[in-house]
Amino acid sequence: MKLNTLDIVALVLVIVGGLNWLLVAFNYNLVTALLGSMPSLVAIVYILVGLAAIYLAVISMKLERK
């Protein structure tokens, strides 16, 4: 299956989110470090990462059926 633009964006967001969680384990939050002065933007980034994870979970279920 060929990835479309939405698939690629979702994959990048989930990878960035996963890397951020790795950094959080070492007491460094990259998203907050970059956007800490804009808490609403930090929340938007977290929401987008969460939605990307849900999207990838849904399409992975569809891929299993093929």
C-alpha positions in Angstrom: 0.0 0.0 0.0 1.3 3.4 -0.9 1.2 6.1 1.8 -0.6 9.3 1.1 0.2 12.7 2.5 -2.0 12.3 5.6 -0.4 8.9 6.4 3.1 10.4 6.2 2.1 13.4 8.4 0.5 11.1 11.0 3.6 8.9 11.0 5.9 11.9 11.5 3.8 13.2 14.3 3.7 9.9 16.1 7.5 9.5 15.8 8.0 13.0 17.1 5.6 12.2 20.0 7.4 9.0 20.8 10.8 10.7 20.8 9.4 13.4 23.1 8.2 10.7 25.5 11.7 9.2 25.4 13.1 12.6 26.3 10.5 13.0 29.1 11.9 9.9 30.7 15.2 11.9 31.0 13.4 14.9 32.4 13.4 17.0 29.2 10.2 17.8 27.3 11.1 19.0 23.8 7.6 20.3 23.0 7.5 22.4 26.1 11.1 23.6 25.6 10.3 24.8 22.1 6.7 26.1 22.7 6.6 26.6 26.4 5.8 30.3 26.2 2.6 29.4 24.2 0.7 26.8 26.3 -2.3 26.7 23.9 0.1 25.8 21.0 1.7 23.1 23.2 -1.8 21.7 23.8 -2.6 21.7 20.0 0.7 19.8 19.3 -0.3 17.2 21.9 -3.8 16.9 20.4 -2.4 16.5 16.9 0.0 13.8 18.1 -2.9 12.0 19.8 -5.2 12.2 16.8 -2.3 11.0 14.6 -1.9 7.9 16.8 -5.6 7.2 16.6 -5.5 7.6 12.8 -2.6 5.2 12.5 -4.3 2.7 14.8 -7.4 2.7 12.6 -5.6 2.4 9.3 -3.4 -0.4 10.7 -6.5 -2.4 11.5 -7.6 -1.9 7.9 -4.2 -3.0 6.6 -4.4 -6.3 8.7 -7.6 -7.3 6.9 -6.0 -7.1 3.4 
